[in-house]
C-alpha cells in the first residue's frame, strides 16, 4: 500500500471524502508520523547498523561528547572501527562510581589566567597561586568560564606558570586579559572503553576521550528515516511490512477524532480505534519475537558420544 492509498482509506473511514475536508491533509500527515513514531518506540521495529549517516560518528582527538542522530531511540552497541571489542555501556552514575576521574584527571581555577594569541599560551599571573604544572604535555585541556576561549586545547609544554598550546591543533587561544573566573580541566584520554548517553542529552559520551581521530560505529534502534509530508504522499513508501499498513489507520484515526471541532471530536470512536491500534502493536511485537528468537522446541537429538 502507498501513502496515497492509505490516506484515501483514512478519509473513507472518517467519512471525509468531499472537499472542503474536515481534516486537512497536513493534519493527517502529522497523525501518520505520530503513529509511526509510536509504533517503533513500542516495538523497536527499526534496528539499524548500515545507514552511515546514523551509525557512523567521526571522532576528534580530545573530544568526549558526540551528538547522535535525533532519529536514534536506543544505542545498543558501539565500537571504534579498527578495534576488536565493543565499548561497554554505562550510566553516568555508574561511571562516577567507577572512578571520579572518568572524564577529567586534573583541574585548576582562578581569576588570574590570561591568554596570549601571539605566543599560543595560557599564563598564571599576579599573586594568586594557580599551579599549572599538574597538567601534562601531550594531553588535552578544556577551558570554561572564559570570555573568548572556552575550547579544548592540546598542551605542547607546561610549567608551573605557563601552558604552551600546540598550534597545529585547532583552535588556538585568543588574546584575553586575566579577570574571568576560568576553569581548566585536563581530559582523561586514551582508547575509549566505555560510553554513556545520559551525561549530555542527545550525546554519546566516551570514556576515556579519544586521543586520536577515528570513527565510532553504532548499532541502534531508530525512528523512521524520513518523516512523511503533504508534498511526499505520492512519492514516499510506507517503511514497514505491508501486512501492518491497514493497522496504521487505527492509530491515525484515534488521533483524528480528538480534533476539537464540530463534527470531528468523538472520544468514543477515538478510544475504540486506540484499542485496535494497541492490538496492532502487540501483533507486531509478537511477530518480531518469532522472527528473531531461537527455536527452543524440545526434540530428539543424537545424544552425547
Secondary structure in CASP SS format (residue, H / E / C, confidence):
PFRMAT SS
TARGET T0000
AUTHOR 0000-0000-0000
METHOD secondary structure of the structure
MODEL  1
X C 1.00
X E 1.00
X H 1.00
X H 1.00
X H 1.00
X H 1.00
X H 1.00
X H 1.00
X H 1.00
X H 1.00
X H 1.00
X H 1.00
X H 1.00
X H 1.00
X C 1.00
X C 1.00
X C 1.00
X C 1.00
X C 1.00
X C 1.00
X C 1.00
X C 1.00
X C 1.00
X C 1.00
X H 1.00
X H 1.00
X H 1.00
X H 1.00
X H 1.00
X H 1.00
X H 1.00
X H 1.00
X H 1.00
X H 1.00
X H 1.00
X H 1.00
X H 1.00
X H 1.00
X H 1.00
X H 1.00
X H 1.00
X H 1.00
X H 1.00
X C 1.00
X C 1.00
X E 1.00
X E 1.00
X E 1.00
X C 1.00
X C 1.00
X C 1.00
X H 1.00
X H 1.00
X H 1.00
X H 1.00
X E 1.00
X E 1.00
X E 1.00
X E 1.00
X C 1.00
X C 1.00
X C 1.00
X C 1.00
X C 1.00
X E 1.00
X E 1.00
X E 1.00
X C 1.00
X C 1.00
X C 1.00
X C 1.00
X E 1.00
X E 1.00
X E 1.00
X E 1.00
X E 1.00
X E 1.00
X E 1.00
X E 1.00
X E 1.00
X C 1.00
X C 1.00
X C 1.00
X C 1.00
X C 1.00
X C 1.00
X C 1.00
X E 1.00
X E 1.00
X C 1.00
X C 1.00
X H 1.00
X H 1.00
X H 1.00
X H 1.00
X H 1.00
X H 1.00
X H 1.00
X C 1.00
X C 1.00
X C 1.00
X C 1.00
X C 1.00
X E 1.00
X E 1.00
X E 1.00
X E 1.00
X E 1.00
X E 1.00
X E 1.00
X C 1.00
X C 1.00
X E 1.00
X E 1.00
X E 1.00
X E 1.00
X C 1.00
X C 1.00
X C 1.00
X C 1.00
X E 1.00
X E 1.00
X E 1.00
X E 1.00
X C 1.00
X C 1.00
X C 1.00
X C 1.00
X C 1.00
X C 1.00
X C 1.00
X C 1.00
X C 1.00
X C 1.00
X C 1.00
X C 1.00
X C 1.00
X C 1.00
X C 1.00
X E 1.00
X E 1.00
X E 1.00
X E 1.00
X E 1.00
X C 1.00
X C 1.00
X C 1.00
X C 1.00
X C 1.00
X C 1.00
X C 1.00
X E 1.00
X E 1.00
X E 1.00
X E 1.00
X E 1.00
X E 1.00
X E 1.00
X C 1.00
X C 1.00
X C 1.00
X E 1.00
X E 1.00
X E 1.00
X E 1.00
X C 1.00
X C 1.00
X C 1.00
X C 1.00
X C 1.00
X C 1.00
X C 1.00
X C 1.00
X C 1.00
X C 1.00
X E 1.00
X C 1.00
X C 1.00
X C 1.00
X C 1.00
X C 1.00
X E 1.00
X E 1.00
X E 1.00
X E 1.00
X E 1.00
X E 1.00
X C 1.00
X E 1.00
X E 1.00
X C 1.00
X C 1.00
X C 1.00
X E 1.00
X E 1.00
X E 1.00
X C 1.00
X C 1.00
X C 1.00
X C 1.00
X C 1.00
X C 1.00
X E 1.00
X E 1.00
X E 1.00
X E 1.00
X E 1.00
X C 1.00
X E 1.00
X E 1.00
X C 1.00
X C 1.00
X C 1.00
X E 1.00
X E 1.00
X E 1.00
X E 1.00
X E 1.00
X E 1.00
X E 1.00
X E 1.00
X E 1.00
X C 1.00
X C 1.00
X C 1.00
X C 1.00
X C 1.00
X C 1.00
X C 1.00
X H 1.00
X H 1.00
X H 1.00
X C 1.00
X C 1.00
X C 1.00
X C 1.00
X E 1.00
X C 1.00
X C 1.00
X C 1.00
X C 1.00
X H 1.00
X H 1.00
X H 1.00
X H 1.00
X H 1.00
X H 1.00
X H 1.00
X H 1.00
X H 1.00
X H 1.00
X H 1.00
X H 1.00
X H 1.00
X H 1.00
X H 1.00
X C 1.00
X C 1.00
X C 1.00
X C 1.00
X C 1.00
X C 1.00
X C 1.00
X C 1.00
X C 1.00
X C 1.00
X H 1.00
X H 1.00
X H 1.00
X H 1.00
X H 1.00
X H 1.00
X H 1.00
X H 1.00
X H 1.00
X H 1.00
X H 1.00
X H 1.00
X H 1.00
X H 1.00
X H 1.00
X H 1.00
X H 1.00
X H 1.00
X H 1.00
X H 1.00
X H 1.00
X H 1.00
X H 1.00
X H 1.00
X H 1.00
X H 1.00
X C 1.00
X C 1.00
X C 1.00
X C 1.00
X C 1.00
X C 1.00
X C 1.00
X C 1.00
X C 1.00
X C 1.00
X C 1.00
X C 1.00
X C 1.00
END
